[in-house]
C-alpha cells in the first residue's frame, strides 16, 4: 500500500508519531476491561476482520501524507494531503492548542467501526473507495465525528446519484428507513429532503404490487403527507387508519372471528432493522436493532402483543381463546394477557435494542411494559414521549422489569402556566377512574429499593421534559440522588444522577430549590444538561462542578453570571448555550467583577470566543451590552440560533449570517430589524435552513421576500410582520415551501378560502397557528380538520364561525392533537361545549381566551356604529398531567 515505508520511517523519528487508542462508545465503563491488543498501523486496518472490541490501538503520524481524491480531472491522482488537513477533528486534536496535541498517546471514544472506516478511507488510494448500502452509514457517522469534509462530500454525491435512479426499488427499504432515521438524529438535510419522496415511492409501489404492506398500520403523518403526490393512496390509507381508530377492539375481534388476524399484525422482518414504519414486516427473525412505532395512534396494546406472536401460535385455537377473553370483560382482563404472555414467551427478539412508542395514545403502558419484558429481553433504549398516561411509577417498574435499559425519554409538552402569570382561580380533579393494575405489576419486594438503585445506575440518558409530576421528594429526585446502601465501597457508584450523561428536566416546575441543589451536586459527568423553566438558582448551579458539558440550557431561570461564568470556563467543549429569558443574568454584575482571578464580565465573553465553538445558541436579556461582532469567531459552526428581546443584531450582521454561520439550519428572531434583503438572502444563501421564525420584527417586509424557493424549509412562523398577506401570497408560500409547521399572525386580508389552500397545500401539517387572520373560520373549520396529522392547533380572532362542538370534533378528527387554543370571540353560538371525554387521548392543553368590549375615549361616537373594541380579559386553561386535570383562569393571553 502506498506510503507504508515512509510511514514506518516517520513513525520512529522526530516526535510526530502518535498512538490513537479508539474505544467503542457503546462500551460501558466498569465492564470487564481487557487489555487493548497490540497497536496496528493504518495500512493494516483494512485487513482486520473482525475488529478487536472494545478498543483498537492505531499507530499514526501527525504529518502523514494521506491520499485524497484529485481536485480536478487534470490534477494528478492521489494528491498528497496531510492527515491533520483531511480532518478538522484531527486538526484540532493533534495540531491545535488542546492538551492532547503534544501527547504521544491519545484516547478517542466513538463508533469503532465508523472510525476505522474513515481512517481506511483517508489512507487508501482514491480510486479504491467504494460506497455501498452497507458502508454508507458507517462512513457518514465516522465522517461527521471526525469532520472529514472530503469524505462527507463523497457520501453526499453517492446518495444523490443513487436516489436519482429511475427505479425506486434499487435501494433496500431497510437501508432507506435507517438512513432517514440517522439523518433526523444528526441533522443531515439533503438526506431528509430526498428520503420522504423516495421512500413513499417504495410504499406506494409495494401497496399496489404486493400485499405485504399493512397500510392500516402506517404512521398518520406519513399517510397525510402522501396527498401532495399520491392523493388516491393517501385517501385509502387515511380511511383505513381512521376506521381502525374508531373501534380497534371490535375490528380485532372481527378479525379473530374471521381467522384474519394477519392483517393487523406488526410482523418483524428483514425490513425492520429499523421498523420506522410499522407496516412492512415478514415472519423472519432478522438482525434487528430498533423498532419505531412513533405517531401511530391506531396501535393498541393488543396489536403489540399479537405482533410478536410467531405464525404457528396464531392459530384457530388461540384465536378462539383470545376472542372469548375479550368478549367477557374489557381489554385489560388478566386472563387475556396471561394467554398472550404464554404465547409470546416462545418468541423473543434479543437483538432489538430500541423501542419507540411515542405518540401512541391507545397503548396501555402497564401491560405494554410486560410486552417489552417478554419480547425484547435486551432492550437498551425506550422512548414514550407525549404519552400522558405513563406515570413515574411506570418508570420504576420499567427499570425493574427491563434492567438493561440505559436511555429513557418520557417527555411531554411543557406547562404553559408560569409562576409569573396572574392566576385568578385554579382547581384540580383527579384523572378518571384509576386504571386496574395487575397484581404482579406492583409486587412488593423487601429488596425493591436496593434493586432499583442498582438498576438506576445503568441510566445514562433521561428525558423528563414537561413532567410536572416529577417533584422534589415524592419519588423522583430522591430516587435520582439516593445511593445503594449495600455498596459501601463506592458512595457514588450506584447514584443514578452521578453517572447520568444526558439529563433533560425542561419545565419540571415541581422540583424545589433544595432538591435542585442536591441534584446539581450529583451530575458531575453530564454532557447534556437541560434545565429550562425550572427552579434553578445561582446556589444550585454553583453546586455543579462538572467539566464535560457539551449542551447547556438554563433559559427562563433566575441564574446570573456569578454561577454561569465558572461553568462556561470549565467546559471548553460546550457546543450549545441557551440563556434566553434569564433576566437576572447581569443582576449581580458587581459580584462578578469582585470575584477573584479577574473573572469579570469581559472575561466571560473572552471565554466564549476563545474556548467555545457553539452549534446551538440562544441569546436574550443581558446580552445587550455585547458587541455581537466579538462573538462571530465562535459562531462558525452554529446550526441553531435564537435572538430574543434584549439582544439586537444589526442589519449588516443579519445579511452576513449565511457566511458567518454556513451550517445554519434554524433561525428565530424576535423584535429585530429586518428587511426584504435580509429575508431573501437567508432563504437563498442559507441552503441548509429548515426553520425560520420571525416574531414582531420591525422593518418594511413585502411579499418579495418569499418569492425565493427553499426546498428544505419545514417550519415557517410569520407573526405580526405580514399584514399584507393575501391568498395569492399564501399560494406562493405553498409553491415554494413544503411545510410541516405554519404560524401566521396579523394577516387580516385572509378569508375562508385560505383554509382550503392551507389544508390542500400542506396536508401533513403537525402545527398550525392562525391569529388575527381575517375571516378564515367564518364558515367553520372543516378544511382544517382534514389535516389529520395536526398535533398543535391555535385559532384566535379568525372569524365568528366556529361551532360549539369544536373541542370534541378536534379530539375525534385529529387523533394526534395535543394542544388546542381557541378564542370565544370566534364562537358562532357564544361558547364551546366541554369535551365528551374529558381525559382525551393525547390532549395536554386546551386554552380558551375571553375578551371584553372596551370603548375608546379617543374616537367620536357615530350613530349606528360601535366604538367598542375587543380587549383580552382572561384565559381559561385546561391542562392534563399523568395524574390530574387542572383548570386555571389567568389574566394573561396564553
PARO-426909 format. One record per residue: residue in one letter; x, y, z of N, C-alpha, C in turn. Coordinates in steps of 0.05 Angstrom, whole numbers, plus 5000, padded with zeros to 4 digits. Atoms other than C-alpha are relative to their C-alpha. Layout:
AXYZXYZXYZ...
***
This chain:
X501749765000500050005000501750255000X498449765003502550704984500750115027X499249854977506551055036500849845024X499550174976507750455082502850045011X497349984990515350515085500550285012X499549734990515451265093498650045027X501449984974510451205150501749875022X498350144980514850695186502350175007X497749844994520651155179499250255017X500949764986516851765201499149945028X501050074974513751395259502149955020X498050064981520351255290501950235006X498449784993523451935289498550235011X500849744989522352645309497550015016X502249994984516252665354497350044988X502649985014510752645302498249755004X501650254997508651935319497950045022X502149994980502151865357498549735000X501550254998498351255382497150085006X502849944997490851325373498649765013X501550224987487050895423497150054998X502849955006479950845397498349795014X501850184985474650555444497250044990X502749985009467650395421498350145021X501549834982462750895451497949845015X502150164986457750345469501149845023X498850144978462750035516499550145026X500749884974460450165588502449975019X497850014981465950355636499249845024X500550174977466549865692499549714992X500150285009465349245649502849895000X497450135003470848745642501650144979X498549835018476249165611502649864992X497650155009481148725572502150194991X497849845010487948995555499750044970X500249955029488049325486502049834985X498150175016491148895431502450174991X497649855009497949075403499350204978X500649795020498049715360500349894972X499750065028497049655285500450264985X499749765017498850145230497550054984X502449935015493650505189499949834974X499950175025495950075129498749735004X501150274994493549445164497150005008X502849994991486649695184498149854982X501950125019483149465121499949705002X499950294999485348755133499049885026X500950104974482648695204497149904998X502650125001476648225205499949755018X501649784990473548215256501850215014X498649804985475548855291500249925029X499950054971478048785362498050185015X502049854984472949015414500849995029X501249755008472249475450502050214991X497949805005478949815436501949914978X497950055020483749855378502150225003X497949804999490550205380501350024972X499049965027492950515315502450195001X497649825003499850795300499550194977X500449795020499251445262502250215002X498049795001503252055246498650274995X501349745003501252785254500350124972X499549885026504252965187500149794978X500150215020503052315150498450104976X501449915024501052465078497949804992X502350175008494152175065499650034971X500549995029491552034996497250104995X502649885005485952474972499249984971X501050005028481652474910501150244985X499149775015484252914854498050235000X501849774999481453614857498750064974X501249965027480153624782501049784982X499150225019480653144723502850044991X497349955010487153474703502249975021X498050014979490553424771500849715004X499050274997494752814788498449855021X501450164980491352244825501749985025X498650044974493052104898501550255008X498849754991494552834912500649995029X499350034972498352854978498450205017X501549834981494453135037500849925028X499150054972497053195108497649915016X502250124984492852785157498450215015X501549804984491153385201498550204982X501549835018488753755139497649854988X502350155011483953195118497849965020X502050034980480153205183500250235020X500149784981478053805225500449905028X499750114973477753355285502949955007X497250054995484953125278501650265000X498649745001487053835260499850145027X500349874974484254095326501349835022X499050174979486353495367503149975000X497150055002493453385341501750244992X498549775009495354065314499150265013X501049764988491554545358501250055027X499149914974492054815428499049825023X500950184979488854235466502449875014X497850134984492853885520501049754986X499350255013492753245478501950054976X498649945024496253605420502949915000X497250074998503253455445500549725010X499650264989501952765472500549794979X499550225019504352125440497949795002X502150194997498251745464497350155004X502549864999491152005450497749805001X502350184997484651665472497650134987X502449915014478351735429497749805006X502450174996471351475445497950074979X501949965022466751385385499149734989X500850255013463550865340502549884988X497450125008469450385330500049944970X500150075028467250125262500250244982X500149755016465850825236502750134999X497449874999472551095258502049854983X498250165016476350525226499450044970X500849955028472450625161501250264989X499049745008474551355159503049994997X497150025002481851205173500949854975X499450165025481850685117499650184976X500549825023478751205070502350204997X498049795002483951725087502749904989X497450105009489851275070499949794978X500350175023487050845014500450164975X500049865025488351024941497250104993X502649885004482751474919498149834982X501650155018480351014864498849755013X500950254988479350434913497550045018X502349954983473750774953497449914986X502650085010467150424942497950035021X502249964981460950674977497749834992X502250185005455350174983497850055021X502149984980448850105022501049905027X498950114975452949725074502050195013X497949834989458450245082499250295003X500849725000454650895074499750115028X500549894973452250985146502550005017X497549984984458850785180501850224990X498349785011462551265133498950275008X501249754992457551815148500450065030X499749964971457851715223502850075007X497249944995465351695223500950274989X499349755013465952275175498950245016X501149794984461352705219501650045026X498649984975465052535283502850114996X497249925005472052625254500250244982X500049765017469853215210501749974975X498550045025472752915146498350114977X501749865019469953415097499949874972X500050135026472153065033498349754999X501650244998469052415055497150065000X502849934999462452745072499050094972X500849925027462353055003499749764981X500350255016463552374970497549855007X502450144992457952075011497550144989X502349855011453052624991499749964970X500150045029454952544917498949724994X501050285005453751784922497049985005X502850034992447051854957498250144980X501749855020444352374908499949844974X499950155025446551944849498249755003X501650244995443451324880497050064999X502949944998436751664894498950114974X501049905026436351954823499549784980X500450225019436051264791497049984994X502750015010429751124752498349815016X501650204985427550514792500150075030X500249934972425150664862500649765018X499550244984426649954885502949915000X497250075001434149974873501249995028X498949994973435650154945498449825019X501550164981433849655000498350175019X501849844984428049905041501050045028X498949974973431449775108502250215000X497849795002437350205084498850285000X501249735002432750785066498950095027X501249934975429050755132502150075021X497949954981435350715174501550254994X498649765008438751265134498450255007X501849784993432751725143500150065030X500049974971432651595217502750125010X497449904993440151725222500250304993X499949725008439352375184498450185018X501649854981433952615231501550055026X498549984975438352485291502450194997X497549865003444452825261499750264983X500449755015441253395221501250014973X498950025028443353165151497750084981X502349895014438753595109499549874973X500550115026439853305040498849725001X501350264997438052605064497150035007X502749964991431852855099498250114978X501649885022429753225036499449794979X500350205021430652624990498449765009X501250254991428252045033497049994999X502950045000420852205041498849924974X501150075026419152204967501049734990X498850255010423951634952498849765015X501150214984421251215009497049974994X502850015007414051394992499549844974X500250165025415151114922500149705005X499950284993417150454953497449905012X502550094987410950434997497750004980X502349995019406150644942500249774981X499650225018409250154894499349735012X500550254987409049594944497149965007X502850024993402049764965498249914978X501750085023399249674894501249754986X498950245013404049094873500049765019X499750224979404248694935498050045022X501849994977400248544996501550005027X498550014976405948585046499850255017X500249754986404449305065497350005015X502449984984399449355123499450305002X500449715002397050045104498550125024X501549904977392450095164501950055024X498249974978398650095209502250204993X498049805007402550655174499750245019X500249764984404251285215498150214986X502149825011398751805207501350244985X498849785013403452375189501049924972X499150095026406551965132497649974981X502350045016399651775107498950274990X501149745008397352505107501950144980X498149875018403752735071500049904972X500150115027402552285011498050144982X502149875016396752724989501150184978X498949815020401353214952500549864974X499250145025403452684902498449754994X501550255004399052064913497450035015X502549944986392152314932498349755004X501750244998388651644918501149825022X498850174980393651254960499550125028X500449874973393051775017497249965010X502850034992385551725017499449725011X500550274992385650975022501349945027X498650054975390850965077498650135024X501349854978387551505119497449875009X502550124993380751175116500449745016X499550254985383650505139500950065028X499049934973387350835197497850105017X502249874984381351245220497949795007X501950214993376750635216501049835023X498850164979381550245259499950155027X500049844976381750825308497350015013X502749974989374250855316499349785019X500650234982373750165347502049784994X497950205006380249785346499449735012X500650254987377749265395498049844983X502050145016371649085352501349914974X498650075024376049085290501649755003X498350234995380948595320498349755007X501850224994375248165348498849884974X501150095025372148125279502149854984X497850145014378947935250500549725012X499750264986379547375302497849814991X502350175008372547125284500349904972X499750075029374347125210502749864995X497450125003381146805224501850164981X498549825017384347415191501750195016X498449834982388847665246502550114987X497549915013394747725199499950284990X500249735011392148375171500750225021X499549804979393348715238502549935017X497650074986399948405258502350174990X497649865007406148845260502249795001X498250235000410648285238502850094995X497249925000418148305245501449864977X498950105025422248225181502850104995X497449905009428548345144500050304995X500249715005425949045130499850165026X500549864975425549205204502550025017X497649944985432749325223499550265015X501449794986429549985239497149994990X502750025008422049895239498750285002X500949724998420950635226497150024991X502850035007414450475191499249725006X500650264989410949905224498549824981X501850155017407149655164501549784984X498650185017412649285126501449795016X498650214984414448635161499349734989X500550285006415147895146500549845025X499950174976415947305192502849925009X497350094993423447235194501250165022X498549864980427647405254502650084988X497549905013433047835223501650165020X498449844983438448275251498650265006X501649774993434248785288501550185019X498949814981436449405325497950185013X501849804990430749895331497249954989X502850015008423149885329498750265006X501149734997419850565318497149994992X502850005005412350585325498850285004X500849724994412051345337498050104980X501949875018406051715310497949814989X502050195009401451115303497849975021X502150014979395251265346498349764998X501650245003391850645318501249755013X498750234987396850185352498949985029X501050064973393849865415501749795013X498450204985396649405468499549724988X500650265012393048815435501749964975X498450035025396548955369502949955007X497250044992403248995405500549715007X499650284992402348315436499749814976X500450185023399647995372502350034981X497949955020405348305332502449825004X497650164995410747875365499449715002X500650295000407047215362501049874975X499250155024410146715315497649904986X502450085015405446505259498849745010X501050264991404945805287498250025024X501649964977401846085350497450134995X502549865007396546495315498249814985X501750195012392145915301497150025009X502949994993384745765308499549975030X500450054972385545515379500550255017X499449754985388946145405498050224993X501949805008384346585365497349975015X502650054986378246265398500350085029X499649934972381146345468500250305004X499749714998383147075455497250134997X502649895004376247225428498249975024X501650054976373046915489500850185022X499149824978377347315537499150284995X500749735006375947965501497050045004X502949974999368547835499498950015028X501050024972367947705574500250275014X499649744986370848365601501550184981X498649815017374748955577502849894993X497550105012381448905543502349975020X497950024980385448945608499749745016X500550254985382948265631502649845003X497550144994388647895664500149734986X500050265013386447235632501050034971X499149955027387447535563503050024999X497149965002394547765578501549765009X498750254993396247105611500249834975X500050155025394246775545502250104981X498149895018398447255505502949975010X497350034989404447215552501149724995X499150285004404746465547500849964971X499450035029404646515471502550154993X497749835007409847075468502649885011X497650104988414746715513501749834981X498650175019416546255456501450164978X498949845022418646835412500850275011X498949744991423147395437502250094980X498249885020427747855398502350135016X497849914983434347925436501750224987X498349805013437548375383498550264995X501449745000432348935389500950155024X498949844978435649475430498550265004X501549754996430850065420497249974991X502950005007423250125421499050295005X501149734998419650785408497049994998X502950005000412350835428498950285004X500949724997411851595426497550054983X502549925013405151895407498349754993X501750235003401651225415498050015023X501849954977395751445459498349765008X501850234994391950785456501549765011X498450214987397550375487499650025030X500350024971396150155559502749925011X497150044995403150225588500549805023X499450194979402349795650500349724988X499750265013401449195604502150014977X498049975020405949465549502849955011X497450054988411849435597500549705002X499750295000410548695606500649894972X499450085028410548635530502950054994X497249945004417348975528501849795013X498450194985420048495581500049734985X500250265012417547875544501249994972X499250015028419148065472502950104996X497449885006425648465479501750005026X498550034975429948205537502650165001X497549845001436048615514499550304995X500749725006432349285509501850195014X498249804989437049875519498850285000X501149735003433050485496497049994998X502950005001425750635509499150294998X501149735004422051255483497049995000X502949984999414951435500499250295005X500649724997414552185491497150064993X502849915004407752535493498049785006X501950204990404551955529499350075029X500749894974401052285587499349795021X500950204980398351655620502249855012X497750144988405251385633501050165024X499349874975406751555706502849925010X497350064990413151565747500249725011X499950284990411250905779500549814977X499450165023411250615709502949994993X497149985005418350855701501549815019X498750184980420350495765499749714992X500550285008417149855742501449924975X498550055025420249915673502949935006X497150054993427249945704500349745015X499950264987425749345748499749774981X500750215019422948955690502149974978X498150005022428049145637502650125009X497749894986434649215675502250104982X497849925018438949335613499650284989X500649745012435649995595501950215010X498349784992440350585595499250284989X501049755010436451115557496950005000X502949994997429251345571499150294993X501249745007425051905540497049995006X502849994993418452065574498950294998X500749725001417852795553497150054991X502649905008411253165546500250304996X500049715004409353885528500350145027X499649844975411754385580497550165006X502349854992406254725620500250294991X500049725010404255405591499650205023X500549824977402755685661502650035015X497649944986408756025692499450135027X500349884973409856275763499450304998X500449725003409756985736497250084991X502749945009402656925710498150075023X502049924980396857245748497749805000X502050214999392456655768497550115016X502549914988385156855783498849775017X501150244985382856155804501249754988X498850255009385255445799498749775016X501050244986382254765815501049754987X498850255009384554045808498049775002X501650245000380953405790501849764994X498550245006383952705792499149904973X500850125025384052365725497949795005X502250184997378151905712500649755016X499650244984377551215742502849894997X497250105001384350945761500049734985X499850245016386450415712500649755017X499450244984386349705740502949924998X497250085000393249485760500149695003X499750294997395148755750501649965026X498850044974397248455817503049984998X497150035002404148285791501450264994X498849755008405248995769501350155023X498949864977406449265838500749805022X499150204980409148645872502150135018X498149884981412748855935502349815006X497650164995419748615948501650155021X498549854979423748786012502550124989X497649895012429848905968499550184977X500849845023425949325919501750254997X498649755002429249985936502949964992X497250065006436249695935500349924971X499950105028434949335869499650234980X500549785018432149965837502450184998X497649835001438150375857502249884983X498050135016442649855825499450024971X500849985028438649865760500250294991X500049725008438150625760502850094993X497249925006445750665759500849954971X499450055028445450405688499150234982X501249795016441651015663502150214993X498249795008445951485622498550234987X501649795013440451885587497249995009X502749994989433952105619498750274991X501449775010428952585586497250015013X502549974986423252815631498850274996X501049735007421553475597497050025004X502849944997414953775619498649845021X501350184981413553255673499750155027X500649864975410353665728499749815024X500250194978409453025769502749925010X497350044989416953005777500550215021X499949814978417653315846502649965016X497550014985423053415898500349745015X499650224982421752855947497949784999X502050225002415752435925501349744993X498450235008419751915886502450094985X498249965022423552245831502850095007X497349904995429352685852501449855022X498850174979430352275915501149754988X499050245013430951665871502550054983X497749935016435852015825502550035017X497749924983440352215883500849805021X499450194979439951625931502149804990X498050205007445751135932499149735011X500650274992445550385942501349955028X498850034974446450256017501849765003X498450244999449549576003502750044988X497549965013455149875963501750195017X498449834982459950126017502750074988X497449955011465950105971500150274985X500149765016463850695928497450145005X502449864992458951205954498350094976X501449895023457151465885499549804977X500150185023457550845842497149944991X502850075007450050695846498250245005X501749775000447551405848499350064971X501049975028443251475785501150254987X499349755012444752205775503050034995X497149975003452252125784501149904974X499050115026453051705721498450104976X501649905021448052095681501650174980X498649855020450952345615498250204986X501949825012444652685590497550015017X502349974983439152975633498350244991X501949795009433053375609497850025020X502149944981428553685662498550254993X501349765009425754255620497150015010X502849964992419354525651499149835023X500750154976419554065712499950195024X500349784981416954615757499449905028X500650104973415354155815502549945017X497550054985422654075835500750255017X499449784982424154505896502950094999X497349895001430354925908502049805013X498250184986433454435958500649754983X499650245017432253835912501750064976X498449935023435154205853503050035007X497249984991441454375893501349735004X498950274996442353655913500549864974X499650135027441453425841502450114987X497749875013446553925815502749905011X497550094988451753665864500649714993X499650285007450952955836500549964970X499850055029451053055760502750104990X497349895005458553135752501249934973X498850085025459952765687498050044977X502049955020453853015649501050154976X499349855025454753225576497850184991X502349845008447753485563498350065025X501549924976444053885617497950214991X502249835008437254195602498350075024X501549924976434154595659498350244994X501749785008429855095621497450005016X502549964985423955375661499849825025X500050154975425955035726500650205023X499449834977427455295796503050045004X497149974998434955325781500850285010X499049744989438455875822503150004999X497049984999445656115829501149795020X499150194980446355695891500149724990X500050275011444355065856502049964978X498250035022448455185794502950005010X497350004988454655325837500849735010X499450274990454054615863500949814977X499250165023455354355792503050054995X497149985003462754215785501049854976X499250155023462853825720501550164980X498449875020467553975663499849874973X500350145025464953555606497450084985X502449925013458753945585500450074971X500249935028457053995511497550164994X502649875005449954255517498950105027X501049884975447254735570497750194993X502349835004440255035571498950095027X501049894975438555495630498250234995X501949785008433555935593497750025020X502349954983427956255633500449915029X499450054972431456155700501150265012X499149764986434056655752503050005005X497150014995441456485747501350264990X498449775008446657035739502849924992X497350055008453757095715501749885023X498550114978456156915785500349704998X499850295002454556185773500549914972X499750095028454456155697502950024990X497349965011461356445682501949775008X498250224994465255905721499349744985X500850245015461155355686501150024972X499049965027462855645618503149964999X497150005000470155705637501049715003X499150284995470754975660499449824976X501050185021467154685599500750114972X499049895025471254855538498849854976X501250155022467554325496497150084995X502849925002460954695502499350074971X500949955028457254675435497350145000X502649884999450454925458499750165025X500549834977448955515504497450144996X502649875002441755735514499550145027X500449844977440656305562498050234995X502049805006434756685533498150025023X502049974979429956985583501150005028X498849994974434957005640500350295008X500149714994433157695666502050085021X498149944979438057645724502949954992X497350085009444057475682502150205008X498149794992447358145697499250135027X501049884975443658285762502150025021X497950004981449658105804502650084987X497749925016454458465757502350075018X497949924983458358765814501449775013X498750234988459558095847501749854980X498350135020462257815782502750134999X497549855002467458365779501749965025X498550024975469258265852501249725004X498950274996470757525844502949994995X497150025002477957305850500849914972X499050095025482257185789499250164976X500749835022479557755748497749894983X502250125015473157375729497850204995X502049795005469557985704498449924975X501850065022464158005652501549994973X498450005024469158165597501549744996X498650265001473057535614498149784992X502050205007466657135608499650004969X500249995029465857375536502449894987X497650105011473057225523500149695001X500150294998471956515548498349884977X501850105021466156425498501550004973X498849975026470056685439502649844996X497450145003476656335454499949705005X500050294994474555655481497649854989X502550145008467555505455499650044970X500949995028465455335384497249905000X502850074995457955365391498649904975X501750105022452954985348497150085005X502849934993446555195384500150225021X499749774982445755875417497450155001X502349834996440056285447500950235017X499249764986441257005468497650185004X502249824994436457475502500950215019X499349804980436657905564502949975009X497349994989443458115590502249974979X498050005021446858015523500150264985X500149745015445158725502502550165001X497549845001451859025524502149884981X498050155015455458515480500250124972X499649945028458558735415500049734985X500450265013455958165373502449924982X497750065017461958225327502249855014X497950154985466357965383499349715003X500850284998462357315384500249854974X500150135027462757185309502049774997X498250235003469056745313499049745012X501150254988465356255358497549904987X502550075013459356225311500449854974X499550115027462655895251498649734996X501350275003459255215266497250005011X502749984989452655475293497949884980X502150125015446755065268497250115007X502549894990441155365311500650255015X499649754987440656085332497350135006X502449864991435356455372500950275012X499449744991435857205382497450125011X502549914988430657475431500250285010X500149734989428658115466502250045020X497749954983434658425499502649984985X497750015017439558285443499350104972X500649895026439958645377502349944980X498150045021443358425313499650214979X500249805021444758995264499549874973X500750115026442458915192502449884985X497750105015449458815165500849725010X499450274989450458215212497949804990X502250185010443657915193500549934971X499550065029445457985119502449814997X497650175002452157645132499749735013X500350254985449257065173500649754983X499350245015449656565115503049954997X497150035001457156695112501249965027X499050044972458256745187499349725010X501050264991454156115200499349834976X500650145025454755685137498449745004X501550254994451455085172497350065012X502549914986445355485197497649844990X502450165006439155045200497550135012X502449884987434555435247500750285010X499649724992433856185258497450115011X502449884987428956515307500850285008X499549714995428757275310497550125013X502149864986424557675360500850295003X499649714996423958435358502750094987X497649925015429658505307499250174976X500549845024430158995249500749844976X499550175024429358615184499050154975X500749885026428258765111499749784979X500150195022426958425044502749894994X497350085006434358405033500949785019X499250204980435558025098498649734996X501550255002430057515088500749854974X499350135026431457375014502849885001X497350104999438857295028500149755017X500150244983437356795084498849774985X501350225015432656385041501649904976X498550075024437256394981502849895007X497250084994444156315014500349805022X499850204979442755905076498849744990X501050235015442055265037499149775018X500750214982441154835099497750095018X502049884982435655275131497449834999X502550154997429754865157497950145016X501849864981426755335209500550304997X499849715001425356075200497650125015X502149894983421356435255500650295004X499749714997420357185254497650115016X502149914981416557475314500250305004X500349724993414358205319502550164992X497649865010420358445278499250264987X500449745012420959155254501250024972X498949975026422359395184497949974978X501950025022419059415116500349744984X500050265013417758705094497749984980X502150035021413958555029499949724991X500350275011411657944991502449924984X497550055015418158004951501949825015X498250164983421757665010499749714995X500650295000418356994999499649894972X500150115027418956914924502549844993X497750165003425256514935499449715009X500550284992424755754936502049915021X498350124980427555404997499049725005X501150274999426354654987500349865027X499650134974428954465056498450125022X501449864978424754955096497549845008X502250164990419854575140498350155020X501449854979417855075195500250304993X500149725007415555785179498150145019X501749844981412956275232500350294993X500049725007411056975210497950145017X501949894981407857335269500450305002X500249714999405858065264502050144983X498149875018410358225206498950004971X501050025028406058065143497050084998X502949925001399458465147499050024972X500849985028399358505071499449734987X500350265012398757755061497249944990X502550085013393257525013500149714993X500150285009391056854986502149954978X498050035021395656974926502849965013X497450034986401557064973500249735014X500150274987399456435010500649784980X499550195021399556054945502949994992X497249995005406656284933501649855021X498750154979408756015000499749704996X500550295005405555344983501749904978X498450095022409255314918503049985007X497149994994416055484948500949845024X499250134975415955125015498349765007X501450244992414054425037500049995030X500049964972412054585108498649785016X501450174981410154165168499050165024X501049824980409154755215499750284988X500649735011405955435198498750165022X501249824981404456025242499850284987X500549745012401256675216498450175020X501449824983399157275258499850274987X500449745011396157935237499650024970X500550015029394457725166497050044995X502849944999387658075164498649984973X501250025026386658005089499249724991X500650285006385857245091497049955005X502850064997378856945084499649705001X500750294997375256275086501349834979X498650165020378556055021502849935007X497250054991385256075056500149725013X500050264987383155455095500649774980X499650215020382755015033502850014989X497249975010389355295007501949875020X498150104980392855115072499849695002X500350294995389854415081500849844975X499250155024390954205008502950044993X497249945007397754535001501949875019X498350134980400654255066498349805016X501850184986396353645084501349855024X498750144978401553365132501050195022X499449814978401853975178499749875027X500350094972403253795250499450245019X500549764984402654515276498950224983X501249785015398055075252499150215020X500849784983397455745288499050234982X501249785015392756285260498850195020X501049804981391556925299499650264986X500749755013388157565277500449984970X499750055029387757275207497450024986X502449945016381657595176497649825008X502550154997375657135166500449714992X499450275009378956455156497949805010X501850204989374056085202497150104999X502849895001367756485183498049784992X501850225009364755855150500749745014X499450254986367355355201502949924997X497250095001373654935205500349734986X500050275012372154325162502649944985X497650055015378254415117502449965019X497850034981382954495176500049725013X500250274987380353845207500849784980X499050205020382553495142503049965003X497150044995389853585165500349815023X500350204979389652935203502449965018X497650034984396752975229500550225020X499749774983395653615268500449915030X499550044971398553605339499750255016X500149744986398254345356498350194982X501849835016392454795332499250245017X500849744988391355535350498350164981X501849845016385455935323499050235017X500849784983384456635352499350244982X500949765016380457215322500349954970X499750075028379856865255497249974987X502650005013372356935242498049865017X502150104981365956815281498449784987X501450225013364156145251500749725012X499250264988366955605298497749905017X502350124986361555135324500549925028X499850064972360054935395501649745005X498750264995362854235386502949984990X497350005011369754445362502049835016X498150154984373454135421499749714996X500550295005370153455414500749924972X499450065028370753485339503049984995X497250005004378053655341501349755013X498950234987379653095391499349754984X500950245015375652595348501449994973X499049995028378152815279503150004999X497149975001385452945298501249835023X499250194979388052335336502650075014X497449934988394952635350500050285013X500249724989392353315375500750005030X499249974972395853525440499450275011X500549734991394754275443497950144982X502149865014388554675424499550275013X500449734990387855425432497850144984X502249885013381355795417499450275013X501049754989378056475428497050014999X502950005000370856555449498850204981X500949815020370357145401499349864973X500450145025370356635344497749805001X502250194997364656215372497550094985X502549935015358556205326497650005017X502350034982354056035384500650095028X499449874974357056445441501449815020X498650174981361155875471500749734988X499250275009364155175465499249805021X500750224981361854515495502549885011X497850154988366354145542500349744985X499650265014369453515511498549785013X501550234989365352885518501849825016X498150164985371552515540502150185012X498349804989374952995587502949925003X497250104998381152555592501450014973X498850015027382152545517501849764997X498050215005387652115489502850125001X497449865002393452575471499950275013X500349724992390753235498501750065025X498449894978395653615542498850275009X500949734992392754325540497850094981X502049855015386354675518499850285013X500249724990386155435524497850144985X502249845011380155895513500350285010X499749724992381256645513497350144999X502449845000375757135531500750294998X499649715004375257855510497750165012X502149824992371258445536500050254982X500249765018368759055497500750255016X499149754988372159705514499750224980X500449775018370160375484502450185001X497749825001375860805461499250295005X500649734993375761505491501150204980X498749835019379761775432498450014973X501650005024374361645379497350115004X502649884998368062025366497949794994X502250195004361561635371498450074975X501649955024357961555305497449845003X502650134998350661395301499949754984X500250255014349360675283502549845000X497550144999356460465297500949975029X499050054973360160195357502950075002X497249924996366560485384501549795017X498750204982367859875428501849814984X498250195012373659415412500549775020X499550234982375058715439502850025012X497449994985380558725492500149755017X499850264985383258095525499350045029X500949994973380157955592501449785017X498850224985382557265614500249754982X499750255015384456565591499449775018X500750254986381455905614501949794990X498150205007386655355614499349735012X500450284991385154605618502649854994X497450125004391654235629500149725014X499950274989392353485638502949925006X497550134994398153135672499549705003X500550294997399152395686498149935022X501650064977395152455750497450165001X502349834995390153025745499550204977X500749785018386553565706500050255017X499949744986388054275727498650204983X501449795014383154825707500750265013X498949754990386155515714498950244984X500849765014383756215697502250215006X497949804996389356725686499350254984X500649745012389357455666501350024972X498549975025394557385611498849844977X500750155024393257155540502349794996X498050225002396856475535499849864973
***
